[in-house]
């Protein structure tokens, strides 16, 4: 995996290309990768753009893996005005109405179709239930409006939590988290991986070990490491998570510093492993869908 560390969220996206290059990529059958994050508080040690930086790092790695497999992909600049319920009572946690987000997504899908693209793979960088359901609603409207092949790339744990059928044609399911307890309860893509020997004792879902590790890997200069090292683990279980997910004042009272997990346990090595693993799984799922769709039109 490349050790390049990138802070610019426009890096390696359509925003850095000329229209000639984008036009040619569409004619060549390139697919689009698009992430949906938020600007949201992430404790005293991580930037408010964490949910934008992490998925962009993942898409850059996914794009490289796909290129190695002969699949051309372009990265759309990230969407970052999303839905904030859990962190809604904290400063710097901005939110829009779901219907506005759905309409904006629909307009952009129409623009992508106008450029000649036929397939868009959407990723979430934020665990909020309503945010993810809104992404799915935007995808559904985009499919209805454009007829494009648009799908939500997700692991089974998140889809189960959202109540979205795993066989829905508007989802691209990748291996991660299986259906085990902590995988189903958490929002971090690899908070409990099926390859782990045992589930963690406590829940880690927001600005904790996983997200902090990912930021140490992708944007270390934005991590307040001296603060991070002194933070105590929240040591919360499922009942605490249920209370926290009520959002707004409930979440702020439960986690007054804005994190739920163990940031001090984060490491660069875990971030590198998680980034590579999540990118490989996304690439595997995308490659399988691309091949299946190619076979169906023969």
N, C-alpha and C positions, 0 to 999 in steps of 0.2 A: 504494500500500500504506500502511496505517496505520503511523504511526511510534510508536504506543503501545508502551511497554516494560513488560512484566508479569513480576513475580517470583512472584506467587501462582499455583501450578499449578492451583488450583481456579477461577481466573478464567474466566468464561464457560462453566462446566460445569454439569451437572445439580445439583451441590452447592450452587450459588447460586440455584437455582430452588425454587419451592414445589411441593408434590406436585400441586396443581391445574394448574399450568403444564405439568408433565411429563405428566400424564394427558391434557391437551388436545392436546399435541404428538403423543403416540402415536395418539390418535384422528384427528389430521390427517394421519397417515402419515409422520411424521418418521423420518429414518434416524439411526443412532447412529454416532459416530466414537470409537474407543477406542485409546489408545496404550499400548505396553508397553515400559517402560524399566527401568533398574536404578539402584540407588545404588552407585556405583563410582568409584574414584579416577580423576581426570583430570589428572594431573600437578600441578606446583606452582602453577599459575595459574588453574585452573578448578575450580568446586565439584563435589562428588561427586554432585550431582543433575543434572549436565549432560544425561545421557541421558533425563531427565524434562522438563527445561525446554525443550529444543529441539523435541521432537515436540509438546509442548503449544502452542508458538508456531506451529508448522506447522498444527496442527488449527484454531487460532483463525482463521488466515488462510484455510484451506480452507473453513471454515464460512461466512465472509463471501462468498467467491467463489460457493459453492453457492447462497447466499441470493439473490445477484444473478441467478442462473439459474433461480430459482423452486423450488429444492430446499431444504426445511427440514431442518436437521441439528442434533442435540444432541451435545455433547461429554461423554463419560463421564469422571469423574475418573480420572487416570492410574493404571495399575498399575506399581508400582516395586519389588516384591520379586521379582527375576528370577534368571536364571542367569548366574553369573560364572565362566568358566573362565580366560580370558586374564589377567584382573586378580586371580585368586583368591588370590594370595600377598601382595597388598597390603592394608594396613589400610583400613577403610571401604569394602570391596568385598564386599557381602553377597550371599548366595546361598541359594536354596531348592532342594529336590529337584524335578526336573521333574514328577514325578507329582503333587506337591502343587499346583504351578502349574496343571497341566491340570485338576485337580478343582475348584480355585477358579474358573477360567475357566468351566467347565461350569456350576457353580452360578449364577454371575452371568448367563450367557446365559439360563438358565432363569428368572431373576428378570426380565430384560428382556422375555422372552416373556410373563410374567405381567402385565407392565405394558401389554402390547398392541403392543410393537414387533416388527417382522418382519425388519428388516435391520440388520446391524452390519458396519461396515468397520473392520478392525483394522490398526494401524500399529506398526512396530517402531522404537524409538529407540536400539537397541543392536545392534552388529554381531556379537556372539558367535554362532557357528554353532549351538550347542546351545540357546541362548536362542530363536533364531528357529525352529528345528525344534520346540521346545516350544510356541511360539505356534501353529504350524500344527497340532500334535497337539491342542491345546486347542480350536482351531476345528473340527477334525474331530469331536471328541467333542461339541461344542456343536451341530453340525448334526445328528448322530445322535440326540441327546437331545431337541432342540427342533423340528427341521424348519425352523428359520429360515434365511434367506439370510445366511450369515456368510462373510466373505472376508478374506483377507490382502492388503492393498494393498502392492504391492512393485514395484520395477523388475526388469527381466529379469536384470541382473547378479547380484542377491542370489538370485533363484530358481534360476539356473543353479548357483551355488555350493552351494546347499542340495540340489540334485538334485530339485527340485519341478517337475513338468511345467508349462509355461506355459499349457497348455489345461485345467489342473485347474479344475473349477467353484468351488473354494474359494479361488481367487486372483483378484484384480483387478490386472491388470498395467498399469503406466503407463510412458510413454516416459521413459527416463533411462538413461544409461550404456551403451546398446547392448550388444554382447557383446565389446567391445574389451578388450585385455589388462588395463589398469589398472582399468577398470570392473568386470571380473570378479574382480579380486584384492582390491579395497578394500571397506570397509564404509561409508564416508561416501557418502551418497546422490548427491552431485555431485562426488566426488573427481576424476573424469574424465568430463566431459560430452561427448556426441557433437557438440555445437556448438563445442567448443574446437578451435583450430587444430592443436594437437599435445598428446600426452599429457605429463604431468609427468615430469621426469627421475627423481624419487624418489617413493616411496610415502608417502601421508599418510592415516592411518586412525584415529588415536586422539589426541584433545586437540591436534591439529595445526592446520594453517591453516584447514581447513573448519569444524571444530567450534568453534574459537576465534572465527572470523568470525561464525558463527551466534549465539554467546553475546554478542559485542560488539553485535550487532543487537538481540537479544531481552532480554538481562539484563546490560547492561554493568556495573552496580554490583557484580556477583558475579565479575567478571574481575579478577584481580590483574595489572593492566596493566604495572606497573613490573617485575614478575617476567617476564611474558610477553615483553616487548621484549628481554630479555637471554638468552633461550633459543636455543640453537644447533639448527639443523636436524639430524635424526638421519641423513639421507641414506642410507636403507635401500632395498634392492631386494627382488625376489621371494623370494630365499633367506632373507633376514633376516626377512621376513614369515612364512614357513613356520615358522621357529624360534620366533618370537614367538607364533604361534598355537598352539603346543603348550601354552601356558598355564602358570599357576602359577609355579614357580621359573624355568622357561625364560624366560617373559616378563619377570619382574622382573630377571633377569640381563641380558637384552637391552636393556631400557629401564628402568634403575634409577630414573630420575626420573618414570617413569609416562606418558610421551608418545611417540608415534611419528609424526613429521611435522615441520612447520615453523611453530610457533605465532607466531613473530615476523613472519611474512609475512601474518598475518591482517589483515583490514580490515573496517570497518563497511560499506563499499560492497559487498564480496563477500557479507557476511552478508545484506544487504537483497536482493541479486539472487538468492541461493540460496534464501532463504526464500520469496520470491514465486514463483520458478520451480518449486520443489518443491510448493508449495500449488496452483499452477495445474495441474500435471501430475496431482496426486492428484484434483483436482476434475474434470478432463477424464475420467479413468478411471472415477470414481464416476458421473458424469453418464451416460456411455455404458452402464454396467451397469444403472443405474436405467431408462434408456429401453428397453434390450433386454428387461429383465424385464417392463416395462409392456406391451410389444408382444406378448410371449409369452403373456400371460394374457387378451388380447383375444379 
